[in-house]
């Protein structure tokens, strides 16, 4: 069994999906986005799964909403950090 193919952190998918919709990320370099993703994921607890379908069917809606809010907050904080670092 290869862990890198079978098991992954659900937050990775959720963060990338949310960043695709974030207007502040449009036109940013790949390096900037990679730094932001690292900052964001380090603020979130890992949630390991094998299959996306597991989260779709077995995650209560209230928990799904909380996870999305956590991602959005972490993205905001990551963007603020990178912007303040760029000003220095």
SELOVO-551552 format. One record per atom (N, C-alpha, C): atom name; x, y, z; residue number from 0; residue in one letter. Coordinates in nm, 2 decimals. Layout:
% residues N
<atom><name>CA</name><u>X</u><v>Y</v><w>Z</w><resi>NUM</resi><resn>A</resn></atom>
...
//
This chain:
% residues 88
<atom><name>N</name><u>0.08</u><v>-0.12</v><w>0.00</w><resi>0</resi><resn>X</resn></atom>
<atom><name>CA</name><u>0.00</u><v>0.00</v><w>0.00</w><resi>0</resi><resn>X</resn></atom>
<atom><name>C</name><u>0.09</u><v>0.12</v><w>0.00</w><resi>0</resi><resn>X</resn></atom>
<atom><name>N</name><u>0.06</u><v>0.22</v><w>-0.09</w><resi>1</resi><resn>X</resn></atom>
<atom><name>CA</name><u>0.12</u><v>0.35</v><w>-0.09</w><resi>1</resi><resn>X</resn></atom>
<atom><name>C</name><u>0.04</u><v>0.45</v><w>-0.02</w><resi>1</resi><resn>X</resn></atom>
<atom><name>N</name><u>0.09</u><v>0.50</v><w>0.09</w><resi>2</resi><resn>X</resn></atom>
<atom><name>CA</name><u>0.01</u><v>0.60</v><w>0.17</w><resi>2</resi><resn>X</resn></atom>
<atom><name>C</name><u>-0.02</u><v>0.73</v><w>0.09</w><resi>2</resi><resn>X</resn></atom>
<atom><name>N</name><u>0.08</u><v>0.77</v><w>0.01</w><resi>3</resi><resn>X</resn></atom>
<atom><name>CA</name><u>0.06</u><v>0.89</v><w>-0.07</w><resi>3</resi><resn>X</resn></atom>
<atom><name>C</name><u>-0.05</u><v>0.89</v><w>-0.17</w><resi>3</resi><resn>X</resn></atom>
<atom><name>N</name><u>-0.09</u><v>0.77</v><w>-0.21</w><resi>4</resi><resn>X</resn></atom>
<atom><name>CA</name><u>-0.20</u><v>0.75</v><w>-0.31</w><resi>4</resi><resn>X</resn></atom>
<atom><name>C</name><u>-0.33</u><v>0.72</v><w>-0.24</w><resi>4</resi><resn>X</resn></atom>
<atom><name>N</name><u>-0.32</u><v>0.66</v><w>-0.13</w><resi>5</resi><resn>X</resn></atom>
<atom><name>CA</name><u>-0.45</u><v>0.61</v><w>-0.07</w><resi>5</resi><resn>X</resn></atom>
<atom><name>C</name><u>-0.50</u><v>0.70</v><w>0.04</w><resi>5</resi><resn>X</resn></atom>
<atom><name>N</name><u>-0.42</u><v>0.77</v><w>0.11</w><resi>6</resi><resn>X</resn></atom>
<atom><name>CA</name><u>-0.46</u><v>0.85</v><w>0.22</w><resi>6</resi><resn>X</resn></atom>
<atom><name>C</name><u>-0.42</u><v>1.00</v><w>0.20</w><resi>6</resi><resn>X</resn></atom>
<atom><name>N</name><u>-0.51</u><v>1.09</v><w>0.23</w><resi>7</resi><resn>X</resn></atom>
<atom><name>CA</name><u>-0.48</u><v>1.23</v><w>0.22</w><resi>7</resi><resn>X</resn></atom>
<atom><name>C</name><u>-0.56</u><v>1.31</v><w>0.32</w><resi>7</resi><resn>X</resn></atom>
<atom><name>N</name><u>-0.51</u><v>1.43</v><w>0.34</w><resi>8</resi><resn>X</resn></atom>
<atom><name>CA</name><u>-0.58</u><v>1.53</v><w>0.43</w><resi>8</resi><resn>X</resn></atom>
<atom><name>C</name><u>-0.69</u><v>1.60</v><w>0.35</w><resi>8</resi><resn>X</resn></atom>
<atom><name>N</name><u>-0.81</u><v>1.58</v><w>0.40</w><resi>9</resi><resn>X</resn></atom>
<atom><name>CA</name><u>-0.93</u><v>1.64</v><w>0.33</w><resi>9</resi><resn>X</resn></atom>
<atom><name>C</name><u>-0.92</u><v>1.79</v><w>0.32</w><resi>9</resi><resn>X</resn></atom>
<atom><name>N</name><u>-0.85</u><v>1.85</v><w>0.42</w><resi>10</resi><resn>X</resn></atom>
<atom><name>CA</name><u>-0.84</u><v>2.00</v><w>0.42</w><resi>10</resi><resn>X</resn></atom>
<atom><name>C</name><u>-0.76</u><v>2.05</v><w>0.30</w><resi>10</resi><resn>X</resn></atom>
<atom><name>N</name><u>-0.67</u><v>1.96</v><w>0.25</w><resi>11</resi><resn>X</resn></atom>
<atom><name>CA</name><u>-0.59</u><v>2.00</v><w>0.13</w><resi>11</resi><resn>X</resn></atom>
<atom><name>C</name><u>-0.69</u><v>2.03</v><w>0.01</w><resi>11</resi><resn>X</resn></atom>
<atom><name>N</name><u>-0.78</u><v>1.94</v><w>-0.01</w><resi>12</resi><resn>X</resn></atom>
<atom><name>CA</name><u>-0.88</u><v>1.96</v><w>-0.12</w><resi>12</resi><resn>X</resn></atom>
<atom><name>C</name><u>-0.97</u><v>2.08</v><w>-0.09</w><resi>12</resi><resn>X</resn></atom>
<atom><name>N</name><u>-1.02</u><v>2.10</v><w>0.04</w><resi>13</resi><resn>X</resn></atom>
<atom><name>CA</name><u>-1.10</u><v>2.21</v><w>0.07</w><resi>13</resi><resn>X</resn></atom>
<atom><name>C</name><u>-1.03</u><v>2.34</v><w>0.06</w><resi>13</resi><resn>X</resn></atom>
<atom><name>N</name><u>-0.91</u><v>2.35</v><w>0.10</w><resi>14</resi><resn>X</resn></atom>
<atom><name>CA</name><u>-0.83</u><v>2.47</v><w>0.09</w><resi>14</resi><resn>X</resn></atom>
<atom><name>C</name><u>-0.81</u><v>2.51</v><w>-0.06</w><resi>14</resi><resn>X</resn></atom>
<atom><name>N</name><u>-0.77</u><v>2.42</v><w>-0.14</w><resi>15</resi><resn>X</resn></atom>
<atom><name>CA</name><u>-0.75</u><v>2.45</v><w>-0.28</w><resi>15</resi><resn>X</resn></atom>
<atom><name>C</name><u>-0.87</u><v>2.49</v><w>-0.35</w><resi>15</resi><resn>X</resn></atom>
<atom><name>N</name><u>-0.98</u><v>2.42</v><w>-0.32</w><resi>16</resi><resn>X</resn></atom>
<atom><name>CA</name><u>-1.11</u><v>2.46</v><w>-0.38</w><resi>16</resi><resn>X</resn></atom>
<atom><name>C</name><u>-1.15</u><v>2.60</v><w>-0.34</w><resi>16</resi><resn>X</resn></atom>
<atom><name>N</name><u>-1.13</u><v>2.63</v><w>-0.21</w><resi>17</resi><resn>X</resn></atom>
<atom><name>CA</name><u>-1.17</u><v>2.77</v><w>-0.17</w><resi>17</resi><resn>X</resn></atom>
<atom><name>C</name><u>-1.08</u><v>2.87</v><w>-0.23</w><resi>17</resi><resn>X</resn></atom>
<atom><name>N</name><u>-0.95</u><v>2.84</v><w>-0.24</w><resi>18</resi><resn>X</resn></atom>
<atom><name>CA</name><u>-0.86</u><v>2.94</v><w>-0.30</w><resi>18</resi><resn>X</resn></atom>
<atom><name>C</name><u>-0.89</u><v>2.97</v><w>-0.44</w><resi>18</resi><resn>X</resn></atom>
<atom><name>N</name><u>-0.94</u><v>2.87</v><w>-0.51</w><resi>19</resi><resn>X</resn></atom>
<atom><name>CA</name><u>-0.98</u><v>2.89</v><w>-0.65</w><resi>19</resi><resn>X</resn></atom>
<atom><name>C</name><u>-1.09</u><v>3.00</v><w>-0.67</w><resi>19</resi><resn>X</resn></atom>
<atom><name>N</name><u>-1.17</u><v>3.01</v><w>-0.56</w><resi>20</resi><resn>X</resn></atom>
<atom><name>CA</name><u>-1.28</u><v>3.11</v><w>-0.56</w><resi>20</resi><resn>X</resn></atom>
<atom><name>C</name><u>-1.24</u><v>3.24</v><w>-0.49</w><resi>20</resi><resn>X</resn></atom>
<atom><name>N</name><u>-1.12</u><v>3.25</v><w>-0.44</w><resi>21</resi><resn>X</resn></atom>
<atom><name>CA</name><u>-1.08</u><v>3.37</v><w>-0.37</w><resi>21</resi><resn>X</resn></atom>
<atom><name>C</name><u>-1.02</u><v>3.48</v><w>-0.46</w><resi>21</resi><resn>X</resn></atom>
<atom><name>N</name><u>-1.08</u><v>3.59</v><w>-0.47</w><resi>22</resi><resn>X</resn></atom>
<atom><name>CA</name><u>-1.04</u><v>3.69</v><w>-0.56</w><resi>22</resi><resn>X</resn></atom>
<atom><name>C</name><u>-0.90</u><v>3.75</v><w>-0.53</w><resi>22</resi><resn>X</resn></atom>
<atom><name>N</name><u>-0.86</u><v>3.75</v><w>-0.41</w><resi>23</resi><resn>X</resn></atom>
<atom><name>CA</name><u>-0.73</u><v>3.80</v><w>-0.37</w><resi>23</resi><resn>X</resn></atom>
<atom><name>C</name><u>-0.61</u><v>3.71</v><w>-0.42</w><resi>23</resi><resn>X</resn></atom>
<atom><name>N</name><u>-0.65</u><v>3.59</v><w>-0.46</w><resi>24</resi><resn>X</resn></atom>
<atom><name>CA</name><u>-0.54</u><v>3.50</v><w>-0.52</w><resi>24</resi><resn>X</resn></atom>
<atom><name>C</name><u>-0.53</u><v>3.51</v><w>-0.67</w><resi>24</resi><resn>X</resn></atom>
<atom><name>N</name><u>-0.62</u><v>3.57</v><w>-0.73</w><resi>25</resi><resn>X</resn></atom>
<atom><name>CA</name><u>-0.62</u><v>3.58</v><w>-0.88</w><resi>25</resi><resn>X</resn></atom>
<atom><name>C</name><u>-0.49</u><v>3.66</v><w>-0.92</w><resi>25</resi><resn>X</resn></atom>
<atom><name>N</name><u>-0.42</u><v>3.61</v><w>-1.01</w><resi>26</resi><resn>X</resn></atom>
<atom><name>CA</name><u>-0.30</u><v>3.67</v><w>-1.07</w><resi>26</resi><resn>X</resn></atom>
<atom><name>C</name><u>-0.17</u><v>3.66</v><w>-0.98</w><resi>26</resi><resn>X</resn></atom>
<atom><name>N</name><u>-0.18</u><v>3.59</v><w>-0.87</w><resi>27</resi><resn>X</resn></atom>
<atom><name>CA</name><u>-0.07</u><v>3.57</v><w>-0.78</w><resi>27</resi><resn>X</resn></atom>
<atom><name>C</name><u>0.02</u><v>3.45</v><w>-0.84</w><resi>27</resi><resn>X</resn></atom>
<atom><name>N</name><u>0.15</u><v>3.46</v><w>-0.81</w><resi>28</resi><resn>X</resn></atom>
<atom><name>CA</name><u>0.24</u><v>3.36</v><w>-0.86</w><resi>28</resi><resn>X</resn></atom>
<atom><name>C</name><u>0.22</u><v>3.22</v><w>-0.79</w><resi>28</resi><resn>X</resn></atom>
<atom><name>N</name><u>0.27</u><v>3.12</v><w>-0.86</w><resi>29</resi><resn>X</resn></atom>
<atom><name>CA</name><u>0.26</u><v>2.99</v><w>-0.80</w><resi>29</resi><resn>X</resn></atom>
<atom><name>C</name><u>0.33</u><v>2.98</v><w>-0.66</w><resi>29</resi><resn>X</resn></atom>
<atom><name>N</name><u>0.45</u><v>3.05</v><w>-0.65</w><resi>30</resi><resn>X</resn></atom>
<atom><name>CA</name><u>0.52</u><v>3.05</v><w>-0.52</w><resi>30</resi><resn>X</resn></atom>
<atom><name>C</name><u>0.44</u><v>3.12</v><w>-0.41</w><resi>30</resi><resn>X</resn></atom>
<atom><name>N</name><u>0.37</u><v>3.23</v><w>-0.45</w><resi>31</resi><resn>X</resn></atom>
<atom><name>CA</name><u>0.28</u><v>3.29</v><w>-0.35</w><resi>31</resi><resn>X</resn></atom>
<atom><name>C</name><u>0.17</u><v>3.20</v><w>-0.30</w><resi>31</resi><resn>X</resn></atom>
<atom><name>N</name><u>0.11</u><v>3.13</v><w>-0.40</w><resi>32</resi><resn>X</resn></atom>
<atom><name>CA</name><u>0.00</u><v>3.04</v><w>-0.36</w><resi>32</resi><resn>X</resn></atom>
<atom><name>C</name><u>0.05</u><v>2.92</v><w>-0.28</w><resi>32</resi><resn>X</resn></atom>
<atom><name>N</name><u>0.16</u><v>2.87</v><w>-0.32</w><resi>33</resi><resn>X</resn></atom>
<atom><name>CA</name><u>0.22</u><v>2.76</v><w>-0.24</w><resi>33</resi><resn>X</resn></atom>
<atom><name>C</name><u>0.25</u><v>2.80</v><w>-0.10</w><resi>33</resi><resn>X</resn></atom>
<atom><name>N</name><u>0.31</u><v>2.92</v><w>-0.08</w><resi>34</resi><resn>X</resn></atom>
<atom><name>CA</name><u>0.33</u><v>2.97</v><w>0.06</w><resi>34</resi><resn>X</resn></atom>
<atom><name>C</name><u>0.20</u><v>2.99</v><w>0.13</w><resi>34</resi><resn>X</resn></atom>
<atom><name>N</name><u>0.10</u><v>3.04</v><w>0.06</w><resi>35</resi><resn>X</resn></atom>
<atom><name>CA</name><u>-0.03</u><v>3.06</v><w>0.13</w><resi>35</resi><resn>X</resn></atom>
<atom><name>C</name><u>-0.09</u><v>2.93</v><w>0.17</w><resi>35</resi><resn>X</resn></atom>
<atom><name>N</name><u>-0.09</u><v>2.83</v><w>0.08</w><resi>36</resi><resn>X</resn></atom>
<atom><name>CA</name><u>-0.14</u><v>2.70</v><w>0.11</w><resi>36</resi><resn>X</resn></atom>
<atom><name>C</name><u>-0.07</u><v>2.64</v><w>0.24</w><resi>36</resi><resn>X</resn></atom>
<atom><name>N</name><u>0.06</u><v>2.65</v><w>0.25</w><resi>37</resi><resn>X</resn></atom>
<atom><name>CA</name><u>0.13</u><v>2.60</v><w>0.36</w><resi>37</resi><resn>X</resn></atom>
<atom><name>C</name><u>0.09</u><v>2.67</v><w>0.49</w><resi>37</resi><resn>X</resn></atom>
<atom><name>N</name><u>0.08</u><v>2.81</v><w>0.48</w><resi>38</resi><resn>X</resn></atom>
<atom><name>CA</name><u>0.03</u><v>2.88</v><w>0.60</w><resi>38</resi><resn>X</resn></atom>
<atom><name>C</name><u>-0.11</u><v>2.84</v><w>0.64</w><resi>38</resi><resn>X</resn></atom>
<atom><name>N</name><u>-0.20</u><v>2.82</v><w>0.55</w><resi>39</resi><resn>X</resn></atom>
<atom><name>CA</name><u>-0.33</u><v>2.79</v><w>0.58</w><resi>39</resi><resn>X</resn></atom>
<atom><name>C</name><u>-0.34</u><v>2.65</v><w>0.64</w><resi>39</resi><resn>X</resn></atom>
<atom><name>N</name><u>-0.28</u><v>2.55</v><w>0.57</w><resi>40</resi><resn>X</resn></atom>
<atom><name>CA</name><u>-0.29</u><v>2.41</v><w>0.62</w><resi>40</resi><resn>X</resn></atom>
<atom><name>C</name><u>-0.22</u><v>2.40</v><w>0.76</w><resi>40</resi><resn>X</resn></atom>
<atom><name>N</name><u>-0.12</u><v>2.48</v><w>0.79</w><resi>41</resi><resn>X</resn></atom>
<atom><name>CA</name><u>-0.06</u><v>2.47</v><w>0.92</w><resi>41</resi><resn>X</resn></atom>
<atom><name>C</name><u>-0.15</u><v>2.52</v><w>1.03</w><resi>41</resi><resn>X</resn></atom>
<atom><name>N</name><u>-0.25</u><v>2.60</v><w>1.00</w><resi>42</resi><resn>X</resn></atom>
<atom><name>CA</name><u>-0.35</u><v>2.65</v><w>1.09</w><resi>42</resi><resn>X</resn></atom>
<atom><name>C</name><u>-0.47</u><v>2.55</v><w>1.12</w><resi>42</resi><resn>X</resn></atom>
<atom><name>N</name><u>-0.48</u><v>2.45</v><w>1.04</w><resi>43</resi><resn>X</resn></atom>
<atom><name>CA</name><u>-0.59</u><v>2.36</v><w>1.04</w><resi>43</resi><resn>X</resn></atom>
<atom><name>C</name><u>-0.55</u><v>2.23</v><w>1.09</w><resi>43</resi><resn>X</resn></atom>
<atom><name>N</name><u>-0.65</u><v>2.16</v><w>1.16</w><resi>44</resi><resn>X</resn></atom>
<atom><name>CA</name><u>-0.61</u><v>2.02</v><w>1.21</w><resi>44</resi><resn>X</resn></atom>
<atom><name>C</name><u>-0.62</u><v>1.93</v><w>1.09</w><resi>44</resi><resn>X</resn></atom>
<atom><name>N</name><u>-0.54</u><v>1.83</v><w>1.09</w><resi>45</resi><resn>X</resn></atom>
<atom><name>CA</name><u>-0.55</u><v>1.73</v><w>0.98</w><resi>45</resi><resn>X</resn></atom>
<atom><name>C</name><u>-0.68</u><v>1.65</v><w>0.99</w><resi>45</resi><resn>X</resn></atom>
<atom><name>N</name><u>-0.73</u><v>1.61</v><w>0.88</w><resi>46</resi><resn>X</resn></atom>
<atom><name>CA</name><u>-0.85</u><v>1.53</v><w>0.87</w><resi>46</resi><resn>X</resn></atom>
<atom><name>C</name><u>-0.83</u><v>1.43</v><w>0.76</w><resi>46</resi><resn>X</resn></atom>
<atom><name>N</name><u>-0.76</u><v>1.32</v><w>0.79</w><resi>47</resi><resn>X</resn></atom>
<atom><name>CA</name><u>-0.72</u><v>1.22</v><w>0.69</w><resi>47</resi><resn>X</resn></atom>
<atom><name>C</name><u>-0.84</u><v>1.13</v><w>0.65</w><resi>47</resi><resn>X</resn></atom>
<atom><name>N</name><u>-0.84</u><v>1.11</v><w>0.52</w><resi>48</resi><resn>X</resn></atom>
<atom><name>CA</name><u>-0.95</u><v>1.02</v><w>0.46</w><resi>48</resi><resn>X</resn></atom>
<atom><name>C</name><u>-0.88</u><v>0.94</v><w>0.35</w><resi>48</resi><resn>X</resn></atom>
<atom><name>N</name><u>-0.96</u><v>0.84</v><w>0.31</w><resi>49</resi><resn>X</resn></atom>
<atom><name>CA</name><u>-0.91</u><v>0.76</v><w>0.19</w><resi>49</resi><resn>X</resn></atom>
<atom><name>C</name><u>-0.99</u><v>0.80</v><w>0.07</w><resi>49</resi><resn>X</resn></atom>
<atom><name>N</name><u>-1.12</u><v>0.83</v><w>0.08</w><resi>50</resi><resn>X</resn></atom>
<atom><name>CA</name><u>-1.20</u><v>0.86</v><w>-0.03</w><resi>50</resi><resn>X</resn></atom>
<atom><name>C</name><u>-1.28</u><v>0.98</v><w>-0.01</w><resi>50</resi><resn>X</resn></atom>
<atom><name>N</name><u>-1.29</u><v>1.07</v><w>-0.11</w><resi>51</resi><resn>X</resn></atom>
<atom><name>CA</name><u>-1.37</u><v>1.19</v><w>-0.10</w><resi>51</resi><resn>X</resn></atom>
<atom><name>C</name><u>-1.52</u><v>1.15</v><w>-0.06</w><resi>51</resi><resn>X</resn></atom>
<atom><name>N</name><u>-1.57</u><v>1.04</v><w>-0.11</w><resi>52</resi><resn>X</resn></atom>
<atom><name>CA</name><u>-1.70</u><v>1.00</v><w>-0.09</w><resi>52</resi><resn>X</resn></atom>
<atom><name>C</name><u>-1.73</u><v>0.99</v><w>0.06</w><resi>52</resi><resn>X</resn></atom>
<atom><name>N</name><u>-1.63</u><v>0.95</v><w>0.14</w><resi>53</resi><resn>X</resn></atom>
<atom><name>CA</name><u>-1.64</u><v>0.93</v><w>0.28</w><resi>53</resi><resn>X</resn></atom>
<atom><name>C</name><u>-1.69</u><v>1.06</v><w>0.34</w><resi>53</resi><resn>X</resn></atom>
<atom><name>N</name><u>-1.63</u><v>1.17</v><w>0.30</w><resi>54</resi><resn>X</resn></atom>
<atom><name>CA</name><u>-1.67</u><v>1.30</v><w>0.36</w><resi>54</resi><resn>X</resn></atom>
<atom><name>C</name><u>-1.80</u><v>1.35</v><w>0.30</w><resi>54</resi><resn>X</resn></atom>
<atom><name>N</name><u>-1.83</u><v>1.32</v><w>0.18</w><resi>55</resi><resn>X</resn></atom>
<atom><name>CA</name><u>-1.96</u><v>1.36</v><w>0.12</w><resi>55</resi><resn>X</resn></atom>
<atom><name>C</name><u>-2.08</u><v>1.30</v><w>0.19</w><resi>55</resi><resn>X</resn></atom>
<atom><name>N</name><u>-2.07</u><v>1.17</v><w>0.23</w><resi>56</resi><resn>X</resn></atom>
<atom><name>CA</name><u>-2.18</u><v>1.10</v><w>0.28</w><resi>56</resi><resn>X</resn></atom>
<atom><name>C</name><u>-2.19</u><v>1.09</v><w>0.44</w><resi>56</resi><resn>X</resn></atom>
<atom><name>N</name><u>-2.07</u><v>1.10</v><w>0.50</w><resi>57</resi><resn>X</resn></atom>
<atom><name>CA</name><u>-2.07</u><v>1.07</v><w>0.64</w><resi>57</resi><resn>X</resn></atom>
<atom><name>C</name><u>-2.04</u><v>1.19</v><w>0.73</w><resi>57</resi><resn>X</resn></atom>
<atom><name>N</name><u>-2.01</u><v>1.31</v><w>0.67</w><resi>58</resi><resn>X</resn></atom>
<atom><name>CA</name><u>-1.98</u><v>1.43</v><w>0.75</w><resi>58</resi><resn>X</resn></atom>
<atom><name>C</name><u>-2.11</u><v>1.51</v><w>0.77</w><resi>58</resi><resn>X</resn></atom>
<atom><name>N</name><u>-2.15</u><v>1.53</v><w>0.90</w><resi>59</resi><resn>X</resn></atom>
<atom><name>CA</name><u>-2.27</u><v>1.61</v><w>0.92</w><resi>59</resi><resn>X</resn></atom>
<atom><name>C</name><u>-2.25</u><v>1.75</v><w>0.86</w><resi>59</resi><resn>X</resn></atom>
<atom><name>N</name><u>-2.36</u><v>1.81</v><w>0.81</w><resi>60</resi><resn>X</resn></atom>
<atom><name>CA</name><u>-2.36</u><v>1.94</v><w>0.75</w><resi>60</resi><resn>X</resn></atom>
<atom><name>C</name><u>-2.31</u><v>2.04</v><w>0.84</w><resi>60</resi><resn>X</resn></atom>
<atom><name>N</name><u>-2.34</u><v>2.04</v><w>0.97</w><resi>61</resi><resn>X</resn></atom>
<atom><name>CA</name><u>-2.28</u><v>2.14</v><w>1.07</w><resi>61</resi><resn>X</resn></atom>
<atom><name>C</name><u>-2.13</u><v>2.13</v><w>1.07</w><resi>61</resi><resn>X</resn></atom>
<atom><name>N</name><u>-2.08</u><v>2.01</v><w>1.07</w><resi>62</resi><resn>X</resn></atom>
<atom><name>CA</name><u>-1.93</u><v>2.00</v><w>1.07</w><resi>62</resi><resn>X</resn></atom>
<atom><name>C</name><u>-1.87</u><v>2.05</v><w>0.94</w><resi>62</resi><resn>X</resn></atom>
<atom><name>N</name><u>-1.93</u><v>2.02</v><w>0.83</w><resi>63</resi><resn>X</resn></atom>
<atom><name>CA</name><u>-1.89</u><v>2.06</v><w>0.70</w><resi>63</resi><resn>X</resn></atom>
<atom><name>C</name><u>-1.88</u><v>2.22</v><w>0.70</w><resi>63</resi><resn>X</resn></atom>
<atom><name>N</name><u>-1.99</u><v>2.28</v><w>0.75</w><resi>64</resi><resn>X</resn></atom>
<atom><name>CA</name><u>-1.99</u><v>2.43</v><w>0.75</w><resi>64</resi><resn>X</resn></atom>
<atom><name>C</name><u>-1.88</u><v>2.48</v><w>0.84</w><resi>64</resi><resn>X</resn></atom>
<atom><name>N</name><u>-1.86</u><v>2.42</v><w>0.95</w><resi>65</resi><resn>X</resn></atom>
<atom><name>CA</name><u>-1.75</u><v>2.46</v><w>1.04</w><resi>65</resi><resn>X</resn></atom>
<atom><name>C</name><u>-1.62</u><v>2.45</v><w>0.98</w><resi>65</resi><resn>X</resn></atom>
<atom><name>N</name><u>-1.59</u><v>2.34</v><w>0.91</w><resi>66</resi><resn>X</resn></atom>
<atom><name>CA</name><u>-1.47</u><v>2.32</v><w>0.84</w><resi>66</resi><resn>X</resn></atom>
<atom><name>C</name><u>-1.45</u><v>2.43</v><w>0.73</w><resi>66</resi><resn>X</resn></atom>
<atom><name>N</name><u>-1.55</u><v>2.47</v><w>0.66</w><resi>67</resi><resn>X</resn></atom>
<atom><name>CA</name><u>-1.54</u><v>2.57</v><w>0.56</w><resi>67</resi><resn>X</resn></atom>
<atom><name>C</name><u>-1.51</u><v>2.70</v><w>0.62</w><resi>67</resi><resn>X</resn></atom>
<atom><name>N</name><u>-1.58</u><v>2.73</v><w>0.73</w><resi>68</resi><resn>X</resn></atom>
<atom><name>CA</name><u>-1.55</u><v>2.86</v><w>0.80</w><resi>68</resi><resn>X</resn></atom>
<atom><name>C</name><u>-1.41</u><v>2.86</v><w>0.85</w><resi>68</resi><resn>X</resn></atom>
<atom><name>N</name><u>-1.36</u><v>2.75</v><w>0.90</w><resi>69</resi><resn>X</resn></atom>
<atom><name>CA</name><u>-1.22</u><v>2.74</v><w>0.95</w><resi>69</resi><resn>X</resn></atom>
<atom><name>C</name><u>-1.12</u><v>2.77</v><w>0.84</w><resi>69</resi><resn>X</resn></atom>
<atom><name>N</name><u>-1.15</u><v>2.71</v><w>0.72</w><resi>70</resi><resn>X</resn></atom>
<atom><name>CA</name><u>-1.06</u><v>2.74</v><w>0.60</w><resi>70</resi><resn>X</resn></atom>
<atom><name>C</name><u>-1.07</u><v>2.88</v><w>0.56</w><resi>70</resi><resn>X</resn></atom>
<atom><name>N</name><u>-1.18</u><v>2.94</v><w>0.56</w><resi>71</resi><resn>X</resn></atom>
<atom><name>CA</name><u>-1.19</u><v>3.08</v><w>0.52</w><resi>71</resi><resn>X</resn></atom>
<atom><name>C</name><u>-1.12</u><v>3.17</v><w>0.62</w><resi>71</resi><resn>X</resn></atom>
<atom><name>N</name><u>-1.13</u><v>3.15</v><w>0.74</w><resi>72</resi><resn>X</resn></atom>
<atom><name>CA</name><u>-1.06</u><v>3.22</v><w>0.85</w><resi>72</resi><resn>X</resn></atom>
<atom><name>C</name><u>-0.91</u><v>3.21</v><w>0.83</w><resi>72</resi><resn>X</resn></atom>
<atom><name>N</name><u>-0.86</u><v>3.08</v><w>0.81</w><resi>73</resi><resn>X</resn></atom>
<atom><name>CA</name><u>-0.72</u><v>3.06</v><w>0.79</w><resi>73</resi><resn>X</resn></atom>
<atom><name>C</name><u>-0.66</u><v>3.12</v><w>0.67</w><resi>73</resi><resn>X</resn></atom>
<atom><name>N</name><u>-0.74</u><v>3.13</v><w>0.56</w><resi>74</resi><resn>X</resn></atom>
<atom><name>CA</name><u>-0.70</u><v>3.19</v><w>0.44</w><resi>74</resi><resn>X</resn></atom>
<atom><name>C</name><u>-0.69</u><v>3.34</v><w>0.46</w><resi>74</resi><resn>X</resn></atom>
<atom><name>N</name><u>-0.78</u><v>3.40</v><w>0.53</w><resi>75</resi><resn>X</resn></atom>
<atom><name>CA</name><u>-0.78</u><v>3.55</v><w>0.56</w><resi>75</resi><resn>X</resn></atom>
<atom><name>C</name><u>-0.65</u><v>3.58</v><w>0.64</w><resi>75</resi><resn>X</resn></atom>
<atom><name>N</name><u>-0.62</u><v>3.50</v><w>0.74</w><resi>76</resi><resn>X</resn></atom>
<atom><name>CA</name><u>-0.50</u><v>3.52</v><w>0.82</w><resi>76</resi><resn>X</resn></atom>
<atom><name>C</name><u>-0.38</u><v>3.50</v><w>0.74</w><resi>76</resi><resn>X</resn></atom>
<atom><name>N</name><u>-0.37</u><v>3.40</v><w>0.66</w><resi>77</resi><resn>X</resn></atom>
<atom><name>CA</name><u>-0.26</u><v>3.37</v><w>0.57</w><resi>77</resi><resn>X</resn></atom>
<atom><name>C</name><u>-0.23</u><v>3.49</v><w>0.48</w><resi>77</resi><resn>X</resn></atom>
<atom><name>N</name><u>-0.34</u><v>3.54</v><w>0.42</w><resi>78</resi><resn>X</resn></atom>
<atom><name>CA</name><u>-0.33</u><v>3.65</v><w>0.32</w><resi>78</resi><resn>X</resn></atom>
<atom><name>C</name><u>-0.27</u><v>3.78</v><w>0.40</w><resi>78</resi><resn>X</resn></atom>
<atom><name>N</name><u>-0.33</u><v>3.80</v><w>0.52</w><resi>79</resi><resn>X</resn></atom>
<atom><name>CA</name><u>-0.28</u><v>3.91</v><w>0.60</w><resi>79</resi><resn>X</resn></atom>
<atom><name>C</name><u>-0.13</u><v>3.90</v><w>0.63</w><resi>79</resi><resn>X</resn></atom>
<atom><name>N</name><u>-0.09</u><v>3.78</v><w>0.67</w><resi>80</resi><resn>X</resn></atom>
<atom><name>CA</name><u>0.05</u><v>3.76</v><w>0.70</w><resi>80</resi><resn>X</resn></atom>
<atom><name>C</name><u>0.14</u><v>3.79</v><w>0.58</w><resi>80</resi><resn>X</resn></atom>
<atom><name>N</name><u>0.10</u><v>3.73</v><w>0.46</w><resi>81</resi><resn>X</resn></atom>
<atom><name>CA</name><u>0.18</u><v>3.75</v><w>0.34</w><resi>81</resi><resn>X</resn></atom>
<atom><name>C</name><u>0.19</u><v>3.90</v><w>0.30</w><resi>81</resi><resn>X</resn></atom>
<atom><name>N</name><u>0.08</u><v>3.96</v><w>0.31</w><resi>82</resi><resn>X</resn></atom>
<atom><name>CA</name><u>0.07</u><v>4.11</v><w>0.28</w><resi>82</resi><resn>X</resn></atom>
<atom><name>C</name><u>0.16</u><v>4.19</v><w>0.37</w><resi>82</resi><resn>X</resn></atom>
<atom><name>N</name><u>0.16</u><v>4.16</v><w>0.50</w><resi>83</resi><resn>X</resn></atom>
<atom><name>CA</name><u>0.24</u><v>4.23</v><w>0.60</w><resi>83</resi><resn>X</resn></atom>
<atom><name>C</name><u>0.39</u><v>4.20</v><w>0.57</w><resi>83</resi><resn>X</resn></atom>
<atom><name>N</name><u>0.42</u><v>4.08</v><w>0.54</w><resi>84</resi><resn>X</resn></atom>
<atom><name>CA</name><u>0.56</u><v>4.04</v><w>0.51</w><resi>84</resi><resn>X</resn></atom>
<atom><name>C</name><u>0.61</u><v>4.11</v><w>0.38</w><resi>84</resi><resn>X</resn></atom>
<atom><name>N</name><u>0.52</u><v>4.13</v><w>0.29</w><resi>85</resi><resn>X</resn></atom>
<atom><name>CA</name><u>0.56</u><v>4.20</v><w>0.16</w><resi>85</resi><resn>X</resn></atom>
<atom><name>C</name><u>0.58</u><v>4.35</v><w>0.18</w><resi>85</resi><resn>X</resn></atom>
<atom><name>N</name><u>0.52</u><v>4.40</v><w>0.28</w><resi>86</resi><resn>X</resn></atom>
<atom><name>CA</name><u>0.53</u><v>4.55</v><w>0.31</w><resi>86</resi><resn>X</resn></atom>
<atom><name>C</name><u>0.67</u><v>4.58</v><w>0.38</w><resi>86</resi><resn>X</resn></atom>
<atom><name>N</name><u>0.73</u><v>4.48</v><w>0.44</w><resi>87</resi><resn>X</resn></atom>
<atom><name>CA</name><u>0.85</u><v>4.50</v><w>0.51</w><resi>87</resi><resn>X</resn></atom>
<atom><name>C</name><u>0.97</u><v>4.51</v><w>0.42</w><resi>87</resi><resn>X</resn></atom>
//
